[in-house]
Amino acid sequence: MKNTIPSVLVYLGAAVELDCSGHTYTWKPEEAFIVASDQPGKTIYILAGGRRGRVFSGATVPAKAAELFKRFNFKKADKATYLPVKTSKMITNGTALHIVYHSDKFGDSANYIHEFENETEVFVDKKIDPEVIILKNSQLRVTKKGIEG
């Protein structure tokens, strides 16, 4: 799989755990891994370096991204952040069983667990300590209820 990270992603929360057939990945808050989605809400990305991002105050958030952010997080997207991501070719690393992410959606700061209902492919930039993970399945979508599919 080629490097297919879109230039605009929608923040969903902080990554806590990804359990997949190839490996279980866990992250501590200080590691600042984020869970994000593409603008259509069809692909999930877990990326390193959430705290390394550069905030663009006053920058316009693309309309489609702002709409998905508001639908998922129940609040307005008020900033855009540039997050430098360097990766090359992605490699397959099994299928995802569930993802745990921390979010303050619904007004409560809590961990949310999504059990994947359909076979979800896991792609990583490297098998040991990946900095980029991509989750794909044909039924995956981000809605106001959370991650579904």
C-alpha positions in Angstrom: 0.0 0.0 0.0 1.4 3.4 -1.0 1.5 6.4 1.4 -2.1 7.5 1.2 -2.4 9.8 4.2 -4.7 12.7 3.1 -3.6 16.3 3.7 -6.6 16.9 5.9 -7.7 14.6 8.7 -10.4 15.0 11.4 -9.4 14.5 15.0 -11.4 11.9 16.9 -9.4 11.4 20.1 -6.3 10.2 21.7 -5.2 6.6 20.9 -5.2 4.2 23.9 -5.2 0.7 22.4 -5.5 -1.2 19.1 -6.0 -4.9 19.3 -5.4 -6.7 16.1 -4.5 -10.2 14.9 -0.9 -9.2 14.3 -0.2 -7.4 17.6 -1.8 -5.3 20.4 -0.6 -1.7 20.5 -1.0 0.5 23.5 -0.2 4.1 24.1 0.2 6.3 27.1 -1.2 9.9 27.1 2.3 11.3 27.1 3.1 9.5 23.8 0.5 11.7 22.1 -0.8 9.3 19.5 -4.0 10.5 17.9 -6.9 8.8 16.2 -8.2 10.6 13.2 -10.4 10.1 10.1 -10.3 11.1 6.5 -12.9 13.8 5.6 -15.5 11.3 4.3 -15.2 9.3 7.6 -14.3 6.1 5.8 -10.7 5.4 7.0 -9.2 5.6 10.5 -5.6 6.8 11.1 -3.5 6.4 14.2 -0.6 8.8 14.1 2.4 9.7 16.4 3.2 13.1 17.4 0.0 14.8 18.3 1.9 17.3 20.6 4.4 18.1 17.8 1.7 19.6 15.7 1.7 23.3 14.9 -1.6 25.1 15.5 -2.7 27.6 12.9 -4.8 30.1 14.8 -7.4 31.7 12.6 -6.8 29.1 9.9 -9.9 28.0 8.1 -10.8 24.4 8.8 -12.1 22.9 5.5 -15.9 22.7 5.5 -16.2 18.9 5.1 -13.7 18.3 7.9 -15.4 20.9 10.2 -18.7 19.2 9.6 -17.4 15.7 10.5 -15.6 17.1 13.5 -18.8 18.7 14.8 -20.9 15.6 14.1 -18.5 13.4 16.0 -17.3 15.6 18.8 -20.5 17.7 19.3 -18.5 21.0 19.2 -17.2 23.4 16.6 -13.8 22.8 15.0 -12.0 26.0 16.1 -8.5 25.4 14.9 -6.4 23.7 12.3 -3.2 21.9 13.2 -0.3 20.9 10.9 1.1 17.5 11.9 4.2 16.5 10.1 3.9 12.8 9.2 6.8 11.0 7.4 6.2 7.6 6.1 6.9 5.5 3.1 5.2 2.3 1.9 2.7 0.8 4.3 2.7 -3.0 5.1 -0.2 -5.2 6.1 -0.3 -6.3 9.8 -3.3 -8.4 10.3 -6.9 -7.4 11.0 -8.2 -5.1 13.7 -10.4 -6.5 16.5 -11.1 -3.3 18.5 -9.8 0.2 19.1 -9.9 2.2 22.3 -9.6 5.9 22.1 -10.0 8.8 24.7 -12.3 11.6 23.7 -14.4 14.3 25.4 -17.3 13.9 23.0 -20.8 14.0 24.5 -19.3 16.4 27.1 -17.6 13.6 29.1 -13.9 12.8 29.0 -13.8 9.0 28.7 -12.4 6.0 26.9 -14.5 4.6 24.1 -14.2 1.1 22.7 -15.2 0.2 19.2 -15.4 -3.5 18.4 -15.0 -3.9 14.6 -18.0 -5.6 13.1 -16.4 -6.3 9.8 -12.9 -7.5 8.8 -10.7 -4.4 9.1 -7.3 -4.4 7.5 -4.4 -3.0 9.5 -1.5 -1.2 7.6 1.6 0.0 9.5 4.7 2.0 8.4 6.8 -0.5 10.4 5.8 -3.6 12.4 7.7 -2.6 15.6 6.7 0.7 17.2 4.8 2.0 14.2 4.2 5.8 13.9 1.4 5.5 11.3 -1.4 2.9 11.4 -4.2 2.9 8.9 -7.5 0.9 9.4 -9.7 0.1 6.4 -12.9 -1.8 5.8 -15.6 -1.2 3.3 -18.3 -0.6 6.0 -16.2 1.7 8.2 -17.7 5.1 8.9 -17.5 7.9 11.5 -20.9 9.0 12.7 -22.3 11.0 15.6 -22.5 7.7 17.5 -18.8 7.1 17.1 -16.8 4.8 14.9 -19.0 2.2 13.2 -18.5 -0.8 10.9 
